[in-house]
Amino acid sequence: MRATGQGEVDAASRNRGVHAEPRRGLLARLPIGAQRLLWPLLVAAVVAVLVTGVIVVVQPTGPTPAPAATQALDAPPPTSPQPGAPSATTPAATTSPAVATPTPTAKPTTGRPVAPAARVATSKRKGVGVWTFDGVSQALASSGASWYYTWDVAHPGVTSPKGAEFVPMIWGAKSVTATNLQQAKKNGRYLLGFNEPDLKGQAEMTVEQALELWPQLQATGLPLGSPAVAWGGDRQGEWLDRFMAGAKQRGYRVDFIALHWYGGDFTTANAVNQLRSYLQAVHDRYELPIWLTEFALIDFSNGVRFPTQAQQAAFLTAATRMLGGLSWLQRYAWFGLPATDKDQTGLFRTGSTATAVGRAYQAAR
Protein backbone atom coordinates (compact mmCIF):
# COMPACT_ATOMS: atom_id res chain seq x y z
CA MET A 1 0.00 0.00 0.00
CA ARG A 2 2.86 2.36 0.69
CA ALA A 3 4.21 2.06 -2.92
CA THR A 4 0.80 2.88 -4.41
CA GLY A 5 0.39 5.83 -2.05
CA GLN A 6 3.78 7.33 -2.99
CA GLY A 7 2.90 7.22 -6.71
CA GLU A 8 -0.27 9.26 -6.07
CA VAL A 9 1.77 11.90 -4.18
CA ASP A 10 4.22 12.29 -7.11
CA ALA A 11 1.37 12.67 -9.64
CA ALA A 12 -0.25 15.36 -7.52
CA SER A 13 3.02 17.29 -7.33
CA ARG A 14 3.35 17.23 -11.10
CA ASN A 15 -0.22 18.52 -11.55
CA ARG A 16 0.36 21.36 -9.09
CA GLY A 17 3.39 22.48 -11.17
CA VAL A 18 1.40 22.59 -14.43
CA HIS A 19 -1.28 24.91 -12.99
CA ALA A 20 1.13 27.27 -11.22
CA GLU A 21 2.59 29.06 -14.27
CA PRO A 22 -0.69 30.59 -15.61
CA ARG A 23 -1.47 31.99 -12.15
CA ARG A 24 1.96 33.78 -11.99
CA GLY A 25 1.54 35.32 -15.54
CA LEU A 26 -1.85 36.83 -14.63
CA LEU A 27 -0.49 38.44 -11.44
CA ALA A 28 2.36 40.13 -13.32
CA ARG A 29 -0.06 41.99 -15.56
CA LEU A 30 -1.89 43.70 -12.62
CA PRO A 31 -0.94 47.15 -11.15
CA ILE A 32 1.63 47.13 -8.31
CA GLY A 33 -0.94 48.17 -5.71
CA ALA A 34 -3.31 45.39 -6.73
CA GLN A 35 -0.46 42.92 -6.73
CA ARG A 36 0.36 43.88 -3.12
CA LEU A 37 -3.27 43.42 -2.09
CA LEU A 38 -3.81 40.14 -3.96
CA TRP A 39 -0.45 38.51 -3.24
CA PRO A 40 -1.20 37.37 0.35
CA LEU A 41 -4.57 36.03 -0.77
CA LEU A 42 -3.01 34.04 -3.59
CA VAL A 43 -0.34 32.62 -1.33
CA ALA A 44 -3.01 31.50 1.16
CA ALA A 45 -5.02 29.92 -1.66
CA VAL A 46 -1.99 28.05 -2.98
CA VAL A 47 -1.14 26.76 0.50
CA ALA A 48 -4.73 25.58 0.95
CA VAL A 49 -4.60 23.74 -2.37
CA LEU A 50 -1.31 22.06 -1.48
CA VAL A 51 -2.55 20.93 1.92
CA THR A 52 -5.81 19.62 0.44
CA GLY A 53 -3.90 17.69 -2.22
CA VAL A 54 -1.68 16.00 0.33
CA ILE A 55 -4.66 14.97 2.41
CA VAL A 56 -6.43 13.54 -0.62
CA VAL A 57 -3.32 11.61 -1.67
CA VAL A 58 -2.49 9.93 1.66
CA GLN A 59 -6.06 8.98 2.59
CA PRO A 60 -6.65 5.26 1.80
CA THR A 61 -9.23 4.56 -0.84
CA GLY A 62 -10.51 1.40 0.90
CA PRO A 63 -10.10 -0.63 4.13
CA THR A 64 -6.49 -1.53 4.86
CA PRO A 65 -5.83 -5.20 5.72
CA ALA A 66 -4.07 -5.70 9.01
CA PRO A 67 -0.33 -6.37 8.69
CA ALA A 68 -0.89 -9.75 10.27
CA ALA A 69 -3.09 -10.82 7.38
CA THR A 70 -0.49 -9.82 4.84
CA GLN A 71 2.23 -11.71 6.65
CA ALA A 72 0.09 -14.80 7.01
CA LEU A 73 -0.33 -14.93 3.26
CA ASP A 74 3.45 -14.77 2.82
CA ALA A 75 4.16 -17.48 5.37
CA PRO A 76 4.33 -21.15 4.27
CA PRO A 77 1.20 -23.15 5.11
CA PRO A 78 1.42 -25.51 8.10
CA THR A 79 1.90 -29.18 7.32
CA SER A 80 -0.83 -30.27 9.77
CA PRO A 81 -3.48 -28.54 11.89
CA GLN A 82 -2.12 -27.39 15.24
CA PRO A 83 -4.71 -26.83 17.95
CA GLY A 84 -4.01 -23.61 19.70
CA ALA A 85 -1.68 -22.23 16.97
CA PRO A 86 -1.96 -18.44 16.43
CA SER A 87 -4.43 -17.41 13.75
CA ALA A 88 -3.75 -14.76 11.10
CA THR A 89 -5.60 -12.13 13.13
CA THR A 90 -3.79 -12.66 16.42
CA PRO A 91 -0.77 -10.55 17.43
CA ALA A 92 1.49 -13.61 17.32
CA ALA A 93 1.03 -13.80 13.54
CA THR A 94 2.77 -10.44 13.02
CA THR A 95 6.13 -11.93 13.97
CA SER A 96 8.71 -11.38 11.23
CA PRO A 97 9.49 -14.52 9.16
CA ALA A 98 13.14 -14.01 10.07
CA VAL A 99 12.34 -14.56 13.76
CA ALA A 100 11.75 -18.14 14.88
CA THR A 101 8.28 -18.66 16.29
CA PRO A 102 7.71 -21.10 19.16
CA THR A 103 6.20 -24.45 18.20
CA PRO A 104 2.82 -25.10 19.87
CA THR A 105 3.06 -27.83 22.48
CA ALA A 106 -0.40 -29.24 21.74
CA LYS A 107 -0.44 -32.43 19.68
CA PRO A 108 -2.26 -32.49 16.35
CA THR A 109 -5.79 -33.72 16.62
CA THR A 110 -7.13 -36.54 14.53
CA GLY A 111 -10.58 -34.98 14.42
CA ARG A 112 -12.17 -37.97 16.14
CA PRO A 113 -14.42 -37.30 19.12
CA VAL A 114 -12.98 -38.51 22.43
CA ALA A 115 -15.20 -41.09 24.10
CA PRO A 116 -16.19 -40.06 27.64
CA ALA A 117 -14.80 -42.15 30.47
CA ALA A 118 -17.13 -44.78 31.89
CA ARG A 119 -19.18 -43.25 34.66
CA VAL A 120 -18.68 -44.99 38.00
CA ALA A 121 -21.37 -44.32 40.55
CA THR A 122 -21.17 -44.87 44.26
CA SER A 123 -22.98 -44.41 47.56
CA LYS A 124 -22.28 -45.19 51.19
CA ARG A 125 -24.36 -48.36 50.87
CA LYS A 126 -22.49 -49.89 47.96
CA GLY A 127 -20.01 -52.62 48.90
CA VAL A 128 -18.44 -55.84 47.67
CA GLY A 129 -16.91 -59.04 48.99
CA VAL A 130 -13.21 -59.27 48.03
CA TRP A 131 -10.60 -61.99 47.81
CA THR A 132 -7.20 -61.65 46.16
CA PHE A 133 -6.55 -62.10 42.44
CA ASP A 134 -4.35 -60.47 39.83
CA GLY A 135 -5.17 -56.76 39.83
CA VAL A 136 -7.48 -56.89 42.86
CA SER A 137 -6.62 -53.39 44.12
CA GLN A 138 -7.09 -51.81 40.70
CA ALA A 139 -10.41 -53.60 40.23
CA LEU A 140 -11.63 -52.52 43.67
CA ALA A 141 -10.75 -48.90 42.92
CA SER A 142 -12.50 -49.09 39.53
CA SER A 143 -15.64 -50.68 40.96
CA GLY A 144 -16.86 -47.62 42.84
CA ALA A 145 -17.42 -49.59 46.06
CA SER A 146 -17.63 -47.42 49.17
CA TRP A 147 -16.85 -50.32 51.46
CA TYR A 148 -15.60 -53.90 51.26
CA TYR A 149 -14.76 -56.89 53.40
CA THR A 150 -12.59 -60.00 53.07
CA TRP A 151 -14.23 -62.40 55.57
CA ASP A 152 -11.28 -61.58 57.82
CA VAL A 153 -10.02 -58.95 60.26
CA ALA A 154 -7.46 -57.59 57.74
CA HIS A 155 -7.04 -57.19 54.00
CA PRO A 156 -3.56 -58.51 53.07
CA GLY A 157 -2.75 -57.97 49.39
CA VAL A 158 -5.58 -55.47 48.95
CA THR A 159 -5.01 -51.71 48.95
CA SER A 160 -8.01 -49.71 50.11
CA PRO A 161 -8.99 -47.14 47.48
CA LYS A 162 -9.36 -43.53 48.55
CA GLY A 163 -12.78 -43.10 50.11
CA ALA A 164 -13.44 -46.85 50.50
CA GLU A 165 -13.84 -48.39 53.95
CA PHE A 166 -12.69 -51.82 55.06
CA VAL A 167 -15.01 -53.70 57.44
CA PRO A 168 -13.47 -56.57 59.47
CA MET A 169 -15.21 -59.86 60.25
CA ILE A 170 -14.77 -62.51 62.94
CA TRP A 171 -15.40 -65.52 60.70
CA GLY A 172 -15.97 -68.39 63.15
CA ALA A 173 -15.22 -69.86 66.56
CA LYS A 174 -11.48 -70.26 65.95
CA SER A 175 -11.26 -66.61 64.85
CA VAL A 176 -12.21 -65.38 68.31
CA THR A 177 -8.74 -64.57 69.64
CA ALA A 178 -7.35 -61.55 71.45
CA THR A 179 -5.09 -60.78 68.49
CA ASN A 180 -7.92 -60.89 65.96
CA LEU A 181 -10.22 -58.82 68.10
CA GLN A 182 -7.52 -56.21 68.62
CA GLN A 183 -6.79 -56.18 64.88
CA ALA A 184 -10.46 -55.80 64.05
CA LYS A 185 -10.77 -52.84 66.39
CA LYS A 186 -7.73 -51.24 64.80
CA ASN A 187 -8.81 -51.81 61.18
CA GLY A 188 -12.48 -50.90 61.15
CA ARG A 189 -15.34 -48.82 62.49
CA TYR A 190 -17.81 -51.74 62.36
CA LEU A 191 -17.53 -55.45 63.03
CA LEU A 192 -19.28 -58.28 61.21
CA GLY A 193 -20.18 -61.42 63.18
CA PHE A 194 -19.84 -65.08 62.25
CA ASN A 195 -20.10 -66.18 58.60
CA GLU A 196 -22.98 -68.61 57.87
CA PRO A 197 -22.85 -70.44 61.21
CA ASP A 198 -25.93 -72.40 60.09
CA LEU A 199 -24.17 -74.01 57.13
CA LYS A 200 -21.82 -76.99 57.00
CA GLY A 201 -18.45 -76.07 55.55
CA GLN A 202 -18.75 -72.47 56.73
CA ALA A 203 -18.57 -71.25 60.36
CA GLU A 204 -20.85 -74.18 61.35
CA MET A 205 -21.59 -73.20 64.93
CA THR A 206 -24.37 -74.03 67.32
CA VAL A 207 -26.46 -71.15 68.64
CA GLU A 208 -25.15 -71.84 72.16
CA GLN A 209 -21.52 -71.71 71.03
CA ALA A 210 -22.09 -68.41 69.23
CA LEU A 211 -23.78 -66.91 72.28
CA GLU A 212 -20.91 -67.98 74.57
CA LEU A 213 -18.36 -66.21 72.35
CA TRP A 214 -20.46 -63.13 71.60
CA PRO A 215 -19.40 -61.02 74.62
CA GLN A 216 -15.82 -60.98 73.29
CA LEU A 217 -16.97 -59.48 69.98
CA GLN A 218 -19.16 -57.05 71.86
CA ALA A 219 -16.21 -55.93 74.02
CA THR A 220 -14.48 -54.33 71.01
CA GLY A 221 -16.98 -51.50 71.34
CA LEU A 222 -17.54 -51.48 67.58
CA PRO A 223 -21.08 -51.44 66.16
CA LEU A 224 -21.72 -55.15 65.79
CA GLY A 225 -23.61 -57.09 63.13
CA SER A 226 -25.38 -60.36 63.82
CA PRO A 227 -24.05 -63.67 62.52
CA ALA A 228 -24.88 -63.75 58.80
CA VAL A 229 -27.05 -66.80 58.24
CA ALA A 230 -27.22 -68.52 54.87
CA TRP A 231 -31.00 -68.80 54.90
CA GLY A 232 -34.14 -68.69 57.05
CA GLY A 233 -33.47 -65.36 58.73
CA ASP A 234 -37.17 -64.53 58.59
CA ARG A 235 -38.42 -67.79 60.10
CA GLN A 236 -39.37 -68.45 63.65
CA GLY A 237 -37.28 -71.14 65.36
CA GLU A 238 -34.43 -71.09 62.80
CA TRP A 239 -30.79 -70.34 63.66
CA LEU A 240 -30.96 -66.53 63.60
CA ASP A 241 -34.26 -66.42 65.45
CA ARG A 242 -32.88 -68.57 68.25
CA PHE A 243 -29.66 -66.55 68.42
CA MET A 244 -31.52 -63.22 68.63
CA ALA A 245 -33.81 -64.60 71.32
CA GLY A 246 -30.81 -65.81 73.34
CA ALA A 247 -28.98 -62.50 72.93
CA LYS A 248 -32.02 -60.59 74.13
CA GLN A 249 -32.42 -62.90 77.11
CA ARG A 250 -28.77 -62.41 78.11
CA GLY A 251 -28.74 -58.69 77.45
CA TYR A 252 -26.25 -58.89 74.61
CA ARG A 253 -25.88 -56.17 72.03
CA VAL A 254 -26.66 -56.65 68.31
CA ASP A 255 -26.66 -53.38 66.37
CA PHE A 256 -27.72 -54.59 62.92
CA ILE A 257 -28.69 -57.77 61.12
CA ALA A 258 -26.33 -59.22 58.50
CA LEU A 259 -27.93 -61.40 55.83
CA HIS A 260 -27.04 -63.43 52.73
CA TRP A 261 -29.42 -64.04 49.83
CA TYR A 262 -29.11 -66.01 46.57
CA GLY A 263 -31.95 -66.26 44.10
CA GLY A 264 -32.71 -69.29 41.95
CA ASP A 265 -35.35 -67.56 39.81
CA PHE A 266 -33.51 -65.73 37.03
CA THR A 267 -36.46 -63.59 35.93
CA THR A 268 -35.49 -60.08 37.04
CA ALA A 269 -38.84 -58.91 38.41
CA ASN A 270 -39.42 -62.17 40.31
CA ALA A 271 -35.93 -62.19 41.81
CA VAL A 272 -36.10 -58.56 42.93
CA ASN A 273 -39.52 -59.10 44.54
CA GLN A 274 -38.31 -62.20 46.36
CA LEU A 275 -35.26 -60.39 47.70
CA ARG A 276 -37.31 -57.46 48.86
CA SER A 277 -39.87 -59.69 50.58
CA TYR A 278 -37.13 -61.54 52.46
CA LEU A 279 -35.43 -58.37 53.66
CA GLN A 280 -38.75 -56.82 54.69
CA ALA A 281 -39.73 -59.91 56.68
CA VAL A 282 -36.42 -59.96 58.57
CA HIS A 283 -36.65 -56.25 59.32
CA ASP A 284 -40.22 -56.63 60.54
CA ARG A 285 -39.19 -59.47 62.84
CA TYR A 286 -36.22 -57.81 64.57
CA GLU A 287 -36.78 -54.12 63.85
CA LEU A 288 -33.09 -53.50 63.32
CA PRO A 289 -31.13 -52.04 60.39
CA ILE A 290 -30.11 -54.58 57.74
CA TRP A 291 -26.77 -55.18 56.01
CA LEU A 292 -27.06 -57.47 52.98
CA THR A 293 -23.49 -58.77 52.98
CA GLU A 294 -23.79 -61.34 50.15
CA PHE A 295 -26.25 -61.47 47.28
CA ALA A 296 -26.44 -62.58 43.64
CA LEU A 297 -28.39 -64.96 41.40
CA ILE A 298 -27.20 -68.55 41.88
CA ASP A 299 -29.49 -71.58 41.86
CA PHE A 300 -28.37 -74.17 44.44
CA SER A 301 -31.46 -76.35 44.17
CA ASN A 302 -29.79 -78.98 41.98
CA GLY A 303 -26.03 -78.50 42.03
CA VAL A 304 -24.95 -74.98 41.05
CA ARG A 305 -26.52 -73.13 38.14
CA PHE A 306 -25.78 -69.57 37.01
CA PRO A 307 -27.81 -67.17 34.90
CA THR A 308 -26.38 -65.50 31.79
CA GLN A 309 -24.29 -62.35 32.19
CA ALA A 310 -27.17 -60.33 30.80
CA GLN A 311 -29.62 -61.81 33.32
CA GLN A 312 -27.22 -61.25 36.22
CA ALA A 313 -26.53 -57.66 35.15
CA ALA A 314 -30.24 -56.90 34.77
CA PHE A 315 -30.91 -58.27 38.24
CA LEU A 316 -28.05 -56.29 39.79
CA THR A 317 -29.30 -53.06 38.24
CA ALA A 318 -32.90 -53.58 39.34
CA ALA A 319 -32.00 -54.95 42.77
CA THR A 320 -29.70 -52.08 43.72
CA ARG A 321 -32.34 -49.60 42.60
CA MET A 322 -34.83 -51.35 44.88
CA LEU A 323 -32.37 -51.50 47.78
CA GLY A 324 -31.80 -47.76 47.49
CA GLY A 325 -35.45 -47.22 48.39
CA LEU A 326 -35.27 -49.12 51.70
CA SER A 327 -34.48 -46.64 54.44
CA TRP A 328 -33.53 -49.36 56.93
CA LEU A 329 -31.20 -51.16 54.46
CA GLN A 330 -27.92 -49.54 55.47
CA ARG A 331 -25.44 -51.40 53.25
CA TYR A 332 -25.15 -54.13 50.65
CA ALA A 333 -22.23 -56.13 49.27
CA TRP A 334 -22.24 -57.99 45.96
CA PHE A 335 -20.69 -61.45 45.77
CA GLY A 336 -18.04 -60.85 44.69
CA LEU A 337 -15.26 -58.80 43.09
CA PRO A 338 -13.25 -61.50 41.19
CA ALA A 339 -14.72 -63.22 38.14
CA THR A 340 -13.58 -66.67 37.01
CA ASP A 341 -15.24 -69.61 35.29
CA LYS A 342 -16.09 -70.82 38.79
CA ASP A 343 -17.08 -67.41 40.17
CA GLN A 344 -19.48 -66.41 37.44
CA THR A 345 -21.14 -63.67 39.47
CA GLY A 346 -17.85 -61.74 39.71
CA LEU A 347 -17.30 -58.17 38.58
CA PHE A 348 -13.72 -58.13 37.22
CA ARG A 349 -11.65 -60.73 35.37
CA THR A 350 -8.50 -58.63 35.71
CA GLY A 351 -7.76 -55.34 37.36
CA SER A 352 -8.95 -53.44 34.31
CA THR A 353 -11.41 -55.85 32.68
CA ALA A 354 -14.95 -55.60 34.00
CA THR A 355 -17.59 -58.17 33.11
CA ALA A 356 -21.07 -57.18 31.99
CA VAL A 357 -22.08 -57.63 35.63
CA GLY A 358 -19.15 -55.46 36.67
CA ARG A 359 -20.23 -52.65 34.38
CA ALA A 360 -23.72 -52.83 35.84
CA TYR A 361 -22.21 -52.65 39.31
CA GLN A 362 -20.12 -49.61 38.38
CA ALA A 363 -23.31 -47.78 37.42
CA ALA A 364 -25.25 -48.95 40.47
CA ARG A 365 -25.92 -46.98 43.61
HUGI-V248938 format. One record per pair of residues at least 12 apart in sequence whose ideal C-beta (glycine too) atoms are under 6 Angstrom apart, sorted by the first residue. I is the first residue (numbers start at 1). J is the second residue. If there is no record, write none. Layout:
I_J / I_J
//
This chain:
8_57 / 9_57 / 12_53 / 12_57 / 67_94 / 68_88 / 68_93 / 68_94 / 69_88 / 72_88 / 72_93 / 80_108 / 81_108 / 82_104 / 83_106 / 83_109 / 84_104 / 84_106 / 85_104 / 120_144 / 120_362 / 121_144 / 121_363 / 121_365 / 122_144 / 122_146 / 123_365 / 124_146 / 125_331 / 125_332 / 126_145 / 126_146 / 127_145 / 127_147 / 127_148 / 127_331 / 127_333 / 128_145 / 128_148 / 128_333 / 128_334 / 128_337 / 129_333 / 129_335 / 129_336 / 130_148 / 130_150 / 130_158 / 130_337 / 132_157 / 133_338 / 135_350 / 135_351 / 136_158 / 137_158 / 137_159 / 138_351 / 139_337 / 139_348 / 139_351 / 140_161 / 141_161 / 144_362 / 145_164 / 146_164 / 147_165 / 147_167 / 149_167 / 149_169 / 151_169 / 151_171 / 151_195 / 153_168 / 153_180 / 153_183 / 153_184 / 154_183 / 154_187 / 166_188 / 167_188 / 167_190 / 168_184 / 168_187 / 168_188 / 168_191 / 169_192 / 170_217 / 171_195 / 172_194 / 172_203 / 173_205 / 176_213 / 176_216 / 181_220 / 185_220 / 190_222 / 190_223 / 191_220 / 191_222 / 191_224 / 192_225 / 192_258 / 193_225 / 193_226 / 193_227 / 194_210 / 194_227 / 195_228 / 196_230 / 197_210 / 197_227 / 198_229 / 198_230 / 198_239 / 199_230 / 207_242 / 207_243 / 210_227 / 210_243 / 211_246 / 214_252 / 218_253 / 223_255 / 224_255 / 225_256 / 225_258 / 225_291 / 226_254 / 226_257 / 226_258 / 228_258 / 228_260 / 228_293 / 230_260 / 233_259 / 233_282 / 234_281 / 234_282 / 244_286 / 256_288 / 256_289 / 256_291 / 257_286 / 257_288 / 257_290 / 258_291 / 258_293 / 259_292 / 260_294 / 261_275 / 261_278 / 261_295 / 262_298 / 263_297 / 264_299 / 264_301 / 266_297 / 266_307 / 266_311 / 268_314 / 268_315 / 268_318 / 271_315 / 272_318 / 272_319 / 272_322 / 275_319 / 276_322 / 283_328 / 289_328 / 289_330 / 290_329 / 291_330 / 291_331 / 292_332 / 293_333 / 294_335 / 296_335 / 296_345 / 297_312 / 297_315 / 306_344 / 309_356 / 312_357 / 313_356 / 313_357 / 313_360 / 316_360 / 316_361 / 317_360 / 320_364 / 324_365 / 334_361 / 339_355 / 347_361
//
